[in-house]
Amino acid sequence: MAGGLQLAGGLQLAGGLQLAGGLQLAGGLQLAGVLQLAGGLQLAGGLQLAGVLQLAGVLQLAGVLQLAGVLQLAGVLQLAGVL
């Protein structure tokens, strides 16, 4: 994900985001100013991280992420084998 990717409604994926088997977040990930993952981890709002990452009941990242298949953001964006 070079150069950064901006997705609907102010979702920004910037820098070293790696999804491959496991989940690695580096270089900083910002979701609508609500979730910030950057070396440390900051969680706020309707976010749950307990083996399962749930964003507003819309995005579910569980174990290997549910990226083997399709990742859906707010029913607006579908990333299938893209990340």
DSSP file (Angstrom, degrees, kcal/mol; ACC not computed):
  #  RESIDUE AA STRUCTURE BP1 BP2  ACC     N-H-->O    O-->H-N    N-H-->O    O-->H-N    TCO  KAPPA ALPHA  PHI   PSI    X-CA   Y-CA   Z-CA
    1    1 A M    >         0   0    0      0, 0.0     3,-0.6     0, 0.0    14,-0.2   0.000 360.0 360.0 360.0  73.5    0.0    0.0    0.0
    2    2 A A  T 3   +     0   0    0      1,-0.2    14,-0.0     2,-0.1    12,-0.0  -0.514 360.0  10.8 -83.3 142.6    2.5    2.6   -1.2
    3    3 A G  T 3  S-     0   0    0     -2,-0.2    -1,-0.2     2,-0.1    11,-0.0   0.258 119.0 -81.3  81.5 -15.2    1.8    6.3   -1.0
    4    4 A G    <   -     0   0    0     -3,-0.6     2,-0.4    11,-0.1    10,-0.2   0.121  39.7-120.0  96.0 148.1   -1.3    5.8    1.2
    5    5 A L  E     -A   13   0A   0      8,-3.4     8,-3.3    -4,-0.1     2,-0.5  -0.987  15.6-157.8-128.7 130.7   -4.8    4.9    0.4
    6    6 A Q  E     -A   12   0A   0     -2,-0.4     2,-0.4     6,-0.2     6,-0.2  -0.941  13.2-172.3-114.3 127.1   -7.9    6.9    1.2
    7    7 A L  E  >  -A   11   0A   0      4,-3.5     4,-2.6    -2,-0.5     3,-0.1  -0.907  37.9 -62.2-122.0 145.0  -11.2    5.2    1.4
    8    8 A A  T >4 S+     0   0    0     -2,-0.4     3,-0.6     1,-0.2    -1,-0.2   0.418 112.5  21.1 -14.5 141.1  -14.8    6.6    1.8
    9    9 A G  T 34 S-     0   0    0      1,-0.2    -1,-0.2    -3,-0.1    -2,-0.0   0.778 133.6 -55.3  64.4  30.4  -15.9    8.6    4.8
   10   10 A G  T 34 S+     0   0    0      1,-0.2    22,-1.2    -3,-0.1     2,-0.6   0.806  86.3 152.1  77.9  29.3  -12.4    9.7    5.9
   11   11 A L  E <<  -AB   7  31A   0     -4,-2.6    -4,-3.5    -3,-0.6     2,-0.5  -0.846  22.1-171.9 -93.0 122.4  -10.7    6.3    6.2
   12   12 A Q  E     -AB   6  30A   0     18,-1.7    18,-1.4    -2,-0.6     2,-0.6  -0.958  16.2-172.0-122.6 124.4   -7.0    6.6    5.7
   13   13 A L  E     +AB   5  29A   0     -8,-3.3    -8,-3.4    -2,-0.5     2,-0.4  -0.950  21.8 178.3-111.0 113.4   -4.6    3.7    5.4
   14   14 A A        -     0   0    0     14,-0.6   -12,-0.1    -2,-0.6    -2,-0.0  -0.918  36.2 -26.1-122.8 141.4   -1.1    5.1    5.3
   15   15 A G  S    S+     0   0    0     -2,-0.4     2,-2.5   -14,-0.2    12,-0.2  -0.124 110.7  16.9  64.5-152.1    2.3    3.5    5.1
   16   16 A G        +     0   0    0      9,-0.1    10,-1.8     2,-0.0     2,-0.7  -0.253  67.4 151.4 -67.7  70.5    3.4    0.0    6.3
   17   17 A L  E     -E   25   0B   0     -2,-2.5     2,-0.5     8,-0.2     8,-0.2  -0.902  21.2-175.8 -97.6 119.4    0.1   -1.8    6.6
   18   18 A Q  E     -E   24   0B   0      6,-2.4     6,-2.3    -2,-0.7     2,-0.6  -0.964  14.2-179.3-123.6 122.5    0.8   -5.5    5.9
   19   19 A L  E     +E   23   0B   0     64,-0.6     2,-0.2    -2,-0.5     4,-0.2  -0.932  29.3 131.3-119.5 107.0   -1.9   -8.2    5.8
   20   20 A A  S    S-     0   0    0      2,-1.8     2,-2.5    -2,-0.6    -2,-0.0  -0.708  85.8 -43.2-158.9  99.9   -0.5  -11.6    5.2
   21   21 A G  S    S+     0   0    0     -2,-0.2     2,-0.1    43,-0.2    47,-0.1  -0.470 135.3  31.3  74.5 -74.1   -1.4  -14.6    7.3
   22   22 A G  S    S-     0   0    0     -2,-2.5    -2,-1.8    43,-0.0     2,-0.5  -0.337  96.2-102.2 -96.7-172.7   -1.1  -12.5   10.5
   23   23 A L  E     -E   19   0B   0     -4,-0.2     2,-0.5    -2,-0.1    -4,-0.2  -0.967  34.1-179.7-119.1 125.2   -1.8   -8.8   10.9
   24   24 A Q  E     -E   18   0B   0     -6,-2.3    -6,-2.4    -2,-0.5     2,-0.5  -0.986   5.3-171.2-126.4 125.0    1.0   -6.3   11.1
   25   25 A L  E     +E   17   0B   0     -2,-0.5    14,-0.4    -8,-0.2     2,-0.3  -0.960  21.8 148.4-117.6 118.6    0.3   -2.6   11.5
   26   26 A A        +     0   0    0    -10,-1.8    -2,-0.1    -2,-0.5    11,-0.0  -0.981  52.8  33.3-146.1 155.4    3.3   -0.3   11.2
   27   27 A G  S    S-     0   0    0     -2,-0.3   -10,-0.1   -12,-0.2    11,-0.1   0.287 120.4 -63.5  81.1 -12.7    3.9    3.3   10.0
   28   28 A G        -     0   0    0    -12,-0.2   -14,-0.6     9,-0.1     2,-0.4   0.336  43.7-148.9 108.6 128.0    0.5    4.3   11.3
   29   29 A L  E     -BC  13  37A   0      8,-2.4     8,-2.4   -16,-0.1     2,-0.5  -0.995  14.7-171.7-127.4 124.7   -3.1    3.4   10.5
   30   30 A Q  E     -BC  12  36A   0    -18,-1.4   -18,-1.7    -2,-0.4     2,-0.6  -0.969   6.5-169.2-122.2 125.6   -5.8    6.0   11.0
   31   31 A L  E >> S-BC  11  35A   0      4,-2.3     3,-3.2    -2,-0.5     4,-1.6  -0.913  72.9 -45.0-115.2 105.1   -9.5    5.2   10.7
   32   32 A A  T 34 S-     0   0    0    -22,-1.2   -21,-0.1    -2,-0.6    -1,-0.1   0.773 102.2 -69.5  49.2  33.7  -11.7    8.3   10.6
   33   33 A G  T 34 S+     0   0    0      2,-0.2    -1,-0.3   -23,-0.2     3,-0.1   0.591 127.6  90.9  64.4   8.7   -9.8    9.9   13.5
   34   34 A V  T <4 S+     0   0    0     -3,-3.2     2,-0.5     1,-0.3    10,-0.3   0.843  82.2  39.7-101.6 -45.7  -11.3    7.2   15.7
   35   35 A L  E  <  -C   31   0A   0     -4,-1.6    -4,-2.3     8,-0.1     2,-0.5  -0.920  63.1-176.7-112.2 126.3   -8.8    4.4   15.6
   36   36 A Q  E     +CD  30  42A   0      6,-1.6     6,-2.4    -2,-0.5     2,-0.6  -0.961   5.4 177.4-125.6 118.1   -5.1    5.0   15.6
   37   37 A L  E     +CD  29  41A   0     -8,-2.4    -8,-2.4    -2,-0.5     4,-0.2  -0.958  22.7 139.8-116.7 112.8   -2.6    2.1   15.4
   38   38 A A  S    S-     0   0    0      2,-2.1     2,-3.2    -2,-0.6   -12,-0.1  -0.636  84.7 -55.3-156.0  89.6    0.9    3.3   15.2
   39   39 A G  S    S+     0   0    0    -14,-0.4     2,-0.1    -2,-0.2   -14,-0.1  -0.396 136.2  48.5  69.4 -69.9    3.5    1.3   17.2
   40   40 A G  S    S-     0   0    0     -2,-3.2    -2,-2.1     2,-0.0     2,-0.5  -0.307  94.2-119.1 -82.9 180.0    1.4    1.8   20.2
   41   41 A L  E     -D   37   0A   0     -4,-0.2     2,-0.5    -2,-0.1    -4,-0.2  -0.981  25.3-177.4-131.2 123.8   -2.4    1.1   20.1
   42   42 A Q  E     -D   36   0A   0     -6,-2.4    -6,-1.6    -2,-0.5     2,-0.5  -0.980   5.9-173.8-121.6 125.5   -5.1    3.6   20.8
   43   43 A L        +     0   0    0     -2,-0.5     2,-0.3    -8,-0.2    -8,-0.1  -0.967  11.8 159.4-122.6 131.0   -8.7    2.5   20.7
   44   44 A A        +     0   0    0     -2,-0.5     2,-0.1   -10,-0.3    -2,-0.0  -0.984  43.3   6.3-146.3 155.5  -11.7    4.8   21.0
   45   45 A G  S    S-     0   0    0     -2,-0.3     2,-2.4     1,-0.2    -2,-0.0  -0.397 120.0  -4.7  75.8-148.8  -15.4    4.8   20.2
   46   46 A G  S    S+     0   0    0     -2,-0.1    10,-2.2     2,-0.0     2,-0.4  -0.250  99.0 126.1 -79.4  53.7  -17.3    1.8   18.9
   47   47 A L  E     -F   55   0C   0     -2,-2.4     2,-0.4     8,-0.2     8,-0.2  -0.932  37.0-173.4-120.9 134.6  -14.2   -0.3   18.7
   48   48 A Q  E     -F   54   0C   0      6,-1.4     6,-1.8    -2,-0.4     2,-0.5  -0.990   4.8-178.5-128.0 128.5  -13.5   -3.7   20.2
   49   49 A L  E     +F   53   0C   0     -2,-0.4     4,-0.2     4,-0.2    -2,-0.0  -0.874  35.0 122.3-128.0 100.4  -10.2   -5.5   20.2
   50   50 A A  S    S-     0   0    0      2,-1.4     3,-0.1    -2,-0.5    -1,-0.1  -0.442 104.4 -51.6-153.0  68.5  -10.3   -8.9   21.8
   51   51 A G  S    S+     0   0    0     12,-0.0    12,-1.4    11,-0.0     2,-0.4   0.024 138.7  66.2  79.4 -30.3   -9.2  -11.5   19.3
   52   52 A V  E    S- G   0  62C   0     10,-0.2    -2,-1.4     2,-0.0     2,-0.6  -0.989  73.2-153.1-127.2 127.4  -11.8   -9.8   17.2
   53   53 A L  E     -FG  49  61C   0      8,-3.0     8,-2.5    -2,-0.4     2,-0.5  -0.883  18.0-177.5-101.0 118.1  -11.6   -6.2   15.9
   54   54 A Q  E     -FG  48  60C   0     -6,-1.8    -6,-1.4    -2,-0.6     2,-0.7  -0.966  12.0-164.6-121.7 123.9  -15.0   -4.7   15.3
   55   55 A L  E >> S-FG  47  59C   0      4,-2.0     3,-3.1    -2,-0.5     4,-1.5  -0.912  76.7 -36.9-109.1 108.2  -15.6   -1.3   14.0
   56   56 A A  T 34 S-     0   0    0    -10,-2.2    -1,-0.1    -2,-0.7    -9,-0.1   0.778 107.4 -70.1  52.0  30.2  -19.1    0.0   14.5
   57   57 A G  T 34 S+     0   0    0    -11,-0.4    -1,-0.3     2,-0.2     3,-0.1   0.645 127.4  90.7  66.1  13.6  -20.4   -3.5   13.8
   58   58 A V  T <4 S+     0   0    0     -3,-3.1     2,-0.5     1,-0.3    -2,-0.2   0.827  77.8  44.6-106.5 -47.6  -19.4   -3.1   10.2
   59   59 A L  E  <  -G   55   0C   0     -4,-1.5    -4,-2.0    14,-0.1     2,-0.5  -0.880  64.4-169.5-107.0 128.1  -15.8   -4.3    9.9
   60   60 A Q  E     -G   54   0C   0     -2,-0.5     2,-0.6    -6,-0.2    -6,-0.2  -0.964   8.3-179.0-121.9 121.6  -14.7   -7.5   11.5
   61   61 A L  E     +G   53   0C   0     -8,-2.5    -8,-3.0    -2,-0.5     2,-0.5  -0.949  15.6 169.3-116.8 110.3  -11.1   -8.6   11.7
   62   62 A A  E >   -G   52   0C   0     -2,-0.6     3,-1.0   -10,-0.2     2,-0.6  -0.976  56.2 -47.9-128.9 124.6  -10.8  -12.0   13.4
   63   63 A G  T 3  S+     0   0    0    -12,-1.4   -40,-0.1    -2,-0.5   -12,-0.0  -0.374 141.3  17.4  60.7-106.2   -7.8  -14.2   13.6
   64   64 A V  T >  S-     0   0    0     -2,-0.6     3,-0.9   -42,-0.1    -1,-0.3   0.202 117.4-107.7 -86.0  16.4   -6.5  -14.2   10.0
   65   65 A L  T <   -     0   0    0     -3,-1.0    -2,-0.2     1,-0.3    -5,-0.1   0.233  35.7 -96.5  91.7 -12.6   -8.6  -11.1    9.4
   66   66 A Q  T 3  S+     0   0    0     -4,-0.5     4,-0.4    -5,-0.2    -1,-0.3   0.777  95.2 121.8  63.1  23.6  -11.4  -12.5    7.3
   67   67 A L    <   +     0   0    0     -3,-0.9     2,-1.9     2,-0.1    14,-0.5   0.644  45.4  87.0 -92.2 -17.4   -9.3  -11.1    4.4
   68   68 A A  S    S+     0   0    0     -4,-0.3     2,-0.4     2,-0.1    -1,-0.1  -0.660 110.9   9.0 -72.9  87.8   -9.1  -14.6    2.9
   69   69 A G  S    S-     0   0    0     -2,-1.9     2,-0.4    10,-0.1    12,-0.2  -0.920 128.3 -22.0 137.4-113.5  -12.4  -13.7    1.2
   70   70 A V        -     0   0    0     -4,-0.4     2,-0.6    -2,-0.4    10,-0.2  -0.996  42.2-151.3-142.3 133.1  -13.6  -10.2    1.3
   71   71 A L  E     -H   79   0D   0      8,-2.1     8,-2.6    -2,-0.4     2,-0.5  -0.916  21.2-164.2-101.8 121.9  -13.1   -7.2    3.6
   72   72 A Q  E     -H   78   0D   0     -2,-0.6     2,-0.6     6,-0.2     6,-0.2  -0.923   8.0-163.4-114.7 127.2  -16.1   -4.9    3.6
   73   73 A L  E >> S-H   77   0D   0      4,-2.3     3,-2.5    -2,-0.5     4,-1.9  -0.928  73.9 -34.1-111.9 112.0  -16.0   -1.4    5.0
   74   74 A A  T 34 S-     0   0    0     -2,-0.6    -1,-0.1     1,-0.3   -15,-0.1   0.739 102.6 -77.3  54.9  26.6  -19.4    0.2    5.8
   75   75 A G  T 34 S+     0   0    0      2,-0.2    -1,-0.3   -17,-0.1     3,-0.1   0.619 125.7  89.4  62.7  10.0  -21.0   -1.7    2.9
   76   76 A V  T <4 S+     0   0    0     -3,-2.5     2,-0.4     1,-0.3    -2,-0.2   0.798  82.4  40.1-103.9 -39.7  -19.3    0.9    0.6
   77   77 A L  E  <  -H   73   0D   0     -4,-1.9    -4,-2.3   -69,-0.1     2,-0.5  -0.926  59.0-166.7-121.2 134.8  -16.0   -0.5   -0.2
   78   78 A Q  E     -H   72   0D   0     -2,-0.4     2,-0.6    -6,-0.2    -6,-0.2  -0.973   2.2-173.6-123.1 120.0  -15.0   -4.1   -0.9
   79   79 A L  E     +H   71   0D   0     -8,-2.6    -8,-2.1    -2,-0.5     2,-0.7  -0.929   6.7 178.8-112.9 109.8  -11.4   -5.2   -0.9
   80   80 A A  S    S-     0   0    0     -2,-0.6   -10,-0.2   -10,-0.2   -12,-0.1  -0.911  75.9 -27.9-114.8 106.7  -10.9   -8.7   -2.2
   81   81 A G  S    S+     0   0    0     -2,-0.7    -1,-0.2   -14,-0.5   -11,-0.1   0.773 110.6 112.1  62.5  25.2   -7.3   -9.9   -2.3
   82   82 A V              0   0    0      1,-0.1    -1,-0.1     0, 0.0    -2,-0.0   0.860 360.0 360.0 -96.3 -43.9   -6.3   -6.2   -2.8
   83   83 A L              0   0    0    -16,-0.1   -64,-0.6    -4,-0.1    -1,-0.1   0.502 360.0 360.0 -68.9 360.0   -4.5   -5.4    0.5
